[in-house]
Amino acid sequence: MTFTYLFYKHIMFRHSCGVCHFTNTTRPSDITLADFWGWEKAASGFNDDDKGVSLILLNTEKGKQLFEKANKSLKIKKVDVDDCLQPNLQHPSEIHPNRIQFEDDYKIHGFKYVFNRYGEAGWRFKIKRRAKRIIIMFKEIFV
């Protein structure tokens, strides 16, 4: 759960994700496979088993020929490319402004630290750390 939170926060993306030149539909591969997020707009009712939908982009004639040979056992719905343009097919990922600090903290302190500092438990970690400081301060004053 925490890995997912950090991933969707974009704080642990590689630097190259922010400058990727493959974030378009002009791709060098014959076929592109991806999770089809937002399939409901293009093919409502298609995902009856609720297990997700894969996006298959056929980029070359060779890709189309290969797909024709392999698609016999697949449930297929052709959609307009404009209906399946996910963010990473339009532009590079936005990199979190604290990405470099996150990486430095991970190298120095490890996963548990970055989990607490940047993860979904982050606010609890900060409050707990502050509360410990207050308790120490009170102990110094009253003891």
trRosetta pair geometry for C-beta under 8 A, 3 or more apart (Angstrom, degrees):
i j d omega theta_ij theta_ji phi_ij phi_ji
1 4 5.8 -56 -153 36 30 113
1 5 6.4 33 150 -21 65 105
1 120 7.3 -57 136 24 100 142
2 5 5.4 -49 -146 34 36 114
2 6 6.3 32 157 -14 68 104
2 115 5.3 18 173 -140 151 103
2 119 4.5 -4 -152 -147 106 136
2 120 6.2 -133 -111 20 73 97
2 121 7.4 -31 -105 0 119 101
3 6 6.0 -60 -150 41 29 107
3 7 6.1 33 151 -24 65 109
4 7 5.5 -54 -144 35 30 115
4 8 6.3 18 162 -9 66 107
5 8 6.3 -63 -146 43 25 100
5 9 6.2 28 153 -23 62 111
5 119 5.7 87 89 -154 131 75
5 120 4.5 -94 -143 -38 169 106
6 9 5.5 -57 -146 35 31 116
6 11 5.7 -81 -165 59 79 105
6 12 5.0 44 145 -8 110 125
6 114 7.7 56 -115 139 146 106
6 115 7.8 -82 -51 -109 133 59
6 118 6.2 68 -114 116 102 112
6 119 5.9 -48 -59 -98 101 78
7 10 7.8 33 166 -71 35 32
7 12 6.2 -57 -90 56 51 112
7 13 7.9 96 -149 -63 59 74
9 12 7.8 65 69 3 94 82
9 96 6.3 27 139 -79 82 142
9 118 7.2 173 101 165 158 101
10 13 5.3 -20 -163 -11 67 123
10 93 6.3 -177 -135 166 115 112
10 94 6.0 8 -175 87 167 74
10 95 6.3 -161 156 -133 111 29
10 96 4.6 153 99 -41 88 93
10 99 7.7 -57 133 -80 77 110
11 96 4.1 -31 -92 36 63 161
11 98 6.1 -12 -133 79 109 93
11 99 5.8 -167 -157 -95 53 64
11 102 4.9 140 166 -68 104 164
11 118 5.6 -148 117 -180 165 140
12 99 7.6 172 -82 -135 21 83
12 102 6.5 -119 -82 138 66 143
13 17 4.3 -89 174 53 117 148
13 18 6.9 116 114 -41 129 87
13 93 5.5 -141 -152 111 163 146
13 95 5.8 -128 73 -113 122 79
13 96 7.4 137 24 4 102 90
13 99 6.9 -52 56 -124 79 130
14 17 5.1 115 63 -14 75 97
15 18 6.0 -58 -172 29 47 111
15 19 7.3 5 147 11 74 107
15 95 6.9 27 -126 -112 50 154
15 99 7.3 137 -85 136 72 141
16 19 6.2 -78 -150 54 42 89
16 20 6.2 75 150 -73 74 80
17 20 5.7 -12 -144 -31 33 118
17 92 6.5 143 152 -173 50 93
17 93 4.2 -11 149 39 106 127
17 95 6.8 133 82 -79 95 96
18 92 5.3 87 -171 143 27 127
18 93 5.8 -77 -82 77 54 76
18 94 7.1 50 -118 -144 92 18
18 95 3.9 -36 -74 -30 135 119
19 92 5.8 23 -73 -124 10 166
20 23 5.0 95 96 -29 106 103
20 88 7.8 7 76 -157 145 93
20 92 4.6 150 38 -114 81 98
20 93 7.2 53 11 8 122 84
22 27 6.3 56 -158 -121 91 87
22 28 7.7 -76 -114 12 104 94
23 88 5.4 -102 -129 -173 99 57
23 89 6.5 -161 -171 -122 61 14
23 90 6.6 -32 156 67 97 26
23 91 5.5 19 132 154 137 8
23 92 5.0 -163 0 -70 155 50
23 93 7.8 -164 -92 -25 145 60
24 27 7.3 -179 84 -59 70 72
24 89 6.6 81 -134 -178 14 57
24 90 7.3 69 -101 -117 56 21
25 57 6.8 -139 -144 -159 87 149
25 59 7.9 -172 173 -110 68 94
25 81 6.2 55 -126 -176 157 135
25 85 7.5 -67 -53 -106 118 96
25 89 5.9 45 -64 -178 78 106
27 32 5.4 54 75 -57 172 127
27 57 7.1 91 22 104 141 133
27 59 4.8 -89 66 -113 99 152
28 59 7.8 39 83 138 9 152
29 32 5.8 121 73 -69 126 73
29 59 5.9 97 85 37 63 149
29 60 8.0 -137 123 -4 38 111
29 63 7.5 85 133 -83 71 132
30 58 7.7 -20 158 -155 66 61
30 59 5.9 -174 -170 59 19 97
30 60 4.7 -72 -127 40 67 115
30 62 4.8 -72 -129 92 127 101
30 63 3.5 171 164 -68 79 92
30 66 6.5 64 137 19 136 139
31 56 6.4 -22 -168 -166 105 89
31 57 6.9 149 -162 78 52 57
31 58 6.1 -20 -108 -109 77 54
31 59 6.5 -163 -82 13 23 93
31 63 4.3 160 -60 -145 74 112
31 66 6.7 -99 -38 79 129 129
31 67 6.6 143 -100 -61 128 106
32 55 7.7 -18 111 114 91 94
32 56 7.3 153 79 -158 56 40
32 57 4.0 0 53 52 106 109
32 59 6.1 78 -15 -38 97 119
33 54 6.2 -19 -162 -176 90 116
33 55 7.2 142 -161 79 40 62
33 56 5.9 -7 -103 -104 68 70
34 54 7.1 143 76 -164 37 68
34 55 4.4 -20 68 60 90 110
34 57 7.6 23 10 -6 109 104
34 86 7.1 -144 139 25 146 144
34 89 7.9 -129 9 -56 172 114
35 52 6.4 -55 -144 -173 97 123
35 53 7.7 96 -170 77 59 55
35 54 6.7 -66 -111 -113 36 54
35 55 6.8 29 106 7 16 98
36 39 4.3 62 126 -69 113 110
36 52 7.7 139 45 174 80 76
36 53 4.2 -56 58 103 122 98
36 54 6.0 91 -13 153 102 9
36 55 3.8 133 -81 -52 89 90
36 84 6.3 -49 -142 -141 97 111
36 86 8.0 -153 -143 -48 41 125
37 86 5.5 85 54 -112 104 126
38 41 5.4 -7 167 10 90 114
38 42 7.5 73 125 -2 80 98
38 84 7.5 163 84 -127 103 49
38 86 6.8 166 25 -93 122 85
39 42 5.8 -73 -159 50 49 99
39 43 5.4 -36 171 49 90 99
39 46 6.4 -97 150 63 120 129
39 47 6.4 98 92 -35 136 124
39 53 4.3 39 -56 58 168 149
39 55 7.7 -154 -83 -70 103 92
39 84 7.6 20 -101 -110 64 93
40 43 7.5 -88 -118 66 17 54
40 44 5.4 46 -167 -97 65 75
40 47 7.8 -66 -77 19 74 122
41 44 7.6 39 -88 -53 7 89
41 83 5.8 -161 111 -163 103 95
42 77 7.6 139 126 121 97 120
42 79 3.9 36 174 -144 129 144
42 80 7.1 -150 -132 42 111 72
42 83 3.7 122 -93 143 109 128
42 84 5.9 -10 -38 -61 162 82
43 46 3.8 16 137 -25 111 143
43 47 7.8 102 104 -23 104 82
43 53 7.4 160 68 -145 129 163
43 77 4.3 91 -124 122 143 154
43 79 5.8 -94 -45 -71 103 124
45 48 7.2 18 179 -67 59 82
46 53 6.4 50 108 -99 119 139
46 75 7.7 157 -173 136 88 116
46 77 5.1 -69 -120 -17 138 156
47 50 6.0 88 143 -89 101 36
47 51 7.3 -155 -166 41 96 55
47 52 7.0 -40 -140 -157 130 2
47 53 5.2 -95 -81 -50 115 107
55 84 5.6 149 -133 -175 128 132
55 86 7.7 -149 -7 -14 167 124
56 67 6.8 135 152 -121 136 131
57 81 7.6 68 -123 -120 105 102
57 84 7.9 -174 -75 104 99 136
58 63 4.4 170 -156 118 72 112
58 64 4.7 83 172 -77 138 70
58 67 5.5 -77 -96 -6 122 151
59 63 5.3 77 44 7 65 161
60 63 4.6 107 52 2 73 101
60 64 7.2 -132 99 -3 44 85
61 64 5.5 -50 -151 34 36 114
61 65 6.5 36 151 -19 66 104
62 65 5.7 -54 -149 36 33 111
62 66 6.3 33 153 -18 66 106
63 66 5.8 -54 -145 38 30 111
63 67 6.2 31 155 -20 64 108
64 67 5.8 -56 -146 37 29 112
64 68 6.4 34 154 -23 63 105
65 68 5.7 -51 -149 31 31 114
65 69 6.8 28 153 -16 62 104
66 69 5.9 -59 -157 35 33 110
66 70 6.3 8 156 -3 68 117
67 70 5.9 -72 -142 48 31 99
67 71 5.5 35 166 -40 72 116
68 71 6.3 -45 -124 20 21 114
70 74 7.6 45 127 -16 76 125
71 74 4.8 -70 -156 37 67 120
71 76 6.0 19 -172 -52 123 141
79 83 4.9 -103 166 76 114 126
79 84 5.6 108 98 -37 129 115
80 83 4.7 88 67 1 86 106
80 84 7.7 171 89 0 49 88
81 84 6.2 -75 -152 46 38 97
81 85 6.7 60 152 -55 71 92
82 85 6.0 -27 -147 -10 36 118
84 89 7.6 30 121 37 75 163
85 89 5.0 -131 -149 87 64 120
85 90 5.6 74 169 -57 109 107
86 89 5.2 87 54 9 69 104
86 90 7.5 -151 95 -4 36 96
87 90 5.8 -76 -153 41 34 107
87 91 6.6 -53 -179 50 74 83
87 93 7.7 81 125 -100 116 61
88 91 7.7 -88 -116 67 30 44
88 92 7.7 29 -131 -134 70 25
88 93 6.4 -4 -97 -63 98 84
95 99 5.1 -35 171 -32 101 154
96 99 4.8 134 68 -55 82 86
96 102 7.2 47 86 -14 129 141
98 101 4.7 -57 -168 50 79 116
98 102 5.6 93 128 -34 87 96
98 118 7.3 -171 107 -110 135 121
99 102 5.6 -54 -150 31 28 116
99 103 6.6 25 155 -16 63 104
100 103 5.8 -54 -152 36 33 110
100 104 6.4 33 151 -17 65 106
101 104 5.6 -53 -146 39 34 112
101 105 6.1 35 155 -20 67 106
102 105 5.8 -57 -148 37 26 110
102 106 6.3 28 153 -21 63 107
102 114 6.1 81 -160 -142 78 123
102 118 5.8 33 -116 -61 107 161
103 106 5.6 -52 -147 34 31 113
103 107 6.5 32 154 -20 64 104
104 107 5.8 -54 -150 34 31 111
104 108 6.3 16 158 -8 66 111
105 108 6.0 -65 -144 45 29 103
105 109 5.4 -27 178 29 70 116
105 113 6.1 -140 165 117 100 117
105 114 5.3 131 110 -84 113 94
105 117 6.4 -82 168 57 158 156
105 118 7.8 142 76 -23 149 118
106 109 7.0 -72 -114 58 16 76
106 110 6.8 33 -162 -139 53 9
106 111 6.8 31 -140 -81 91 49
106 113 7.6 -179 -101 73 42 102
106 114 4.9 -7 -81 -39 82 146
108 113 8.0 -65 90 76 80 160
109 112 7.7 -108 144 68 92 74
109 113 3.4 -28 133 34 126 166
109 114 6.9 144 82 -36 109 75
110 113 5.6 100 65 12 67 103
110 114 7.4 -143 107 2 35 92
111 114 6.0 -65 -146 44 35 101
111 115 5.8 42 156 -27 72 107
112 115 5.5 -52 -147 33 28 118
112 116 6.5 23 156 -14 62 107
113 116 6.0 -62 -153 39 28 106
113 117 6.0 14 157 -10 67 114
114 117 5.6 -58 -133 46 34 105
114 118 5.3 -15 -179 24 74 114
114 119 7.2 93 130 -29 61 96
115 118 7.3 -68 -117 55 11 75
115 119 4.3 -3 -167 -9 53 144
115 121 6.7 27 147 44 84 115
116 119 6.6 -7 -54 37 13 106
116 121 5.8 -53 -120 96 54 109
116 122 6.6 120 162 -102 39 51
116 125 3.8 131 -179 -108 93 152
117 122 6.0 25 157 -123 21 95
117 125 6.5 -104 -74 102 38 152
118 122 5.8 -11 -157 -85 4 129
119 122 5.6 162 64 -43 46 88
121 124 4.9 -60 -171 48 72 116
121 125 5.6 82 128 -32 87 100
122 125 5.5 -56 -146 33 29 114
122 126 6.4 25 159 -17 65 105
123 126 5.7 -53 -147 37 34 111
123 127 6.3 32 155 -17 66 106
124 127 5.8 -55 -145 39 31 108
124 128 6.0 30 156 -19 66 110
125 128 5.9 -58 -145 39 25 110
125 129 6.2 26 156 -19 63 109
126 129 5.8 -53 -145 37 28 111
126 130 6.3 27 156 -16 63 108
127 130 5.7 -57 -146 40 30 110
127 131 6.1 33 154 -22 66 107
128 131 5.6 -51 -144 35 30 113
128 132 6.6 34 154 -22 62 102
129 132 5.8 -51 -153 31 31 112
129 133 6.8 31 149 -18 62 103
130 133 5.6 -53 -154 34 36 113
130 134 6.5 36 150 -19 67 104
131 134 5.6 -53 -148 36 35 112
131 135 6.3 36 153 -20 67 104
132 135 5.7 -53 -147 36 32 111
132 136 6.4 33 153 -18 65 105
133 136 5.7 -54 -148 37 31 111
133 137 6.2 33 152 -21 65 106
134 137 5.5 -53 -148 36 32 113
134 138 6.3 32 153 -18 66 104
135 138 5.7 -53 -147 37 32 110
135 139 6.3 35 152 -22 64 105
136 139 5.6 -53 -148 34 31 114
136 140 6.5 31 153 -19 64 104
137 140 5.8 -54 -151 34 32 110
137 141 6.4 26 152 -16 65 108
138 141 5.7 -58 -146 39 33 109
138 142 5.8 -4 168 9 71 115
139 142 6.7 -70 -129 53 21 86
139 143 5.1 3 179 -8 65 128
140 143 6.8 -47 -105 40 15 99
